[in-house]
Structures are given as structure tokens and as C-alpha cells.
């Protein structure tokens, strides 16, 4: 049953990621051609952003395949953190793209300040930017819904990468539109808008990296979640004073370690049944793949 659930989850992640790969590849080709034909540096940069999305889709597919593997002798807690590592890689890629866009845009603004006139972009660049905004926002909405439903950090991270591409295309649309419609003096709007978008991309990247690093460094689950865990354990009959609770996240799953006290005269069989009851209750709440370790102590 557990393997079946894992297989279904993996297939859903594959489906949403493959869809993203197809869209990103199509957008990359379209935007690159539009940028070259339309003489738009902003659109070419946006095409590079779509290419980075395509690359991170490949990363997600590779790491999700690894993270879905069952536990083995070398990974007794499973392979879930490979998915977290994928999220970190996506965050780093996002950060690099954001910094690159920021630097290139700043250089264009400096060039305009020195008297250089930026070329007027073609209408095809406007069309490509509008198409990219619509496609990537729809892809974001679909991916973020699936990622949250499956509790997949890599799919959620990739969804934000789709949103960052939509934001990048908005900046490109505004800049290209101003340069195309309002004349030479307004062509500087292209790199200015790109700098704003780059700042948004960098912020999303930092948030993703922070969350991934916290998990890789064994950060505990939120206080509210730990309180709920203790409440579930305390509500189990014949259990006293749950303590020494330790929690952490392993990819899409969580691990719980806790000490409990029971009547010292209780048989080993009865205390074992109590621990099984707690495990079932916790897995019913947090998922069948939840790792639970319970240390039983005699009540004093």
C-alpha cells in the first residue's frame, strides 16, 4: 500500500514536471527567435530565463526519482532529502539568473546614461512576452496546487521558478512596450523594469534556499506542529508525560522521535501495543511514510 502511494505521488510529480519542461522548451525557442528577430535584449534575457527553467525541470525529475527509492542499508531514513537538495539547487539557479539579469540591466542603464541609444524592439517581442506571461502563470497555478497537495518541496520550488519567469516576462513586456510605443527616451524602461524583476527573483531564490538549508540542517518542525504531536501522544490511553520530542523533515515526509512513560508493571507486550497505537495515530495524521521512534520508560 505504501509503495503504491509513493508510486502515485512520483507519477504525479513527473506529470507536472514534464508539462513544465515542454512549455519551457517551447517558450525558450519562441522567445529566443522573437528576441533576435525583434532586436530585443530584454526578450533574449527572458529566453535565457526560460532555458534555466528547462534545466531545473531536469534536476527535479532526476532527484525525485532518487528520493522515491525505498530505504536501504545506506539510507535507513530513506532518500527524501534528495528532493530537498533539488529545491536548494533550484534556489541557487534562480539566484544566479536574478543576479545576471540585474547586472546586465544595470550595464544597459549605464550605457544609456553615457549617450547610447537602445534599439527599438519589434512587435514580435511584445507578442512573445504576453504569451510567456499567460503560459507561465497558468503553469505556476497548476504546479503550486499539485506541489502543495503532494507536499513536494521540489515541485513547489519549481512552481515559483515558473512564477519568476512570468514576472520576468511582465518586466520585459513593460520595457519592450515603452520602447516600442513611446520613443527613444523611454527605451531605458526596459532595463529598469528588468532590475525590478531581478530583485523579485533574487528574493524568491533566497527564500527557497533558506527553507531548503533549514531542512538539510535538521531544523525542527514548527512549534504548533510539535504541540499537535504531543497532544496526539498524550491522548493515547495509559501514556504519561511524553517528552524529549525531536522532529525533522525528510523531503515530503517527517520523522518523530519521542520518549513516553507507562506503568512500570505493564508487560512488554502491552507497552508495545501502546507504541503501535501512537504510531498509527501519528501516521494517520501526518502520512503513512512518517518515521516514528518511541522510547518507553517506566512511570515513577
Secondary structure, DSSP 4 states (H G I P E B T S, - for coil): -HHHHHHHHHHHHHHHHHHHHHHHHHHHHHHHHHHHHTT-HHHHHHHHHHHHHHHHHHHHHHHHHHHTSPPBTTBTT-STHHHHHHHHHHHHHHHHHHHHHHHHHHHHHHHHHTT--PPPPPHHHHHHHHHHHHHHHHHHHHHHHHHHHHT-HHHHHHHHHHHHHHHHHHHHHHHHHHHHHS-GGGTTHHHHHHHHHHHHHHHHHHHHHHHHHHHHTTPPPPHHHHHHHHHHHHTSTT-EEEEEEEEEEETTEEEEEEEEEE-TTS-HHHHHHHHHHHHHHHHHHH-TT-EEEEEEEE--
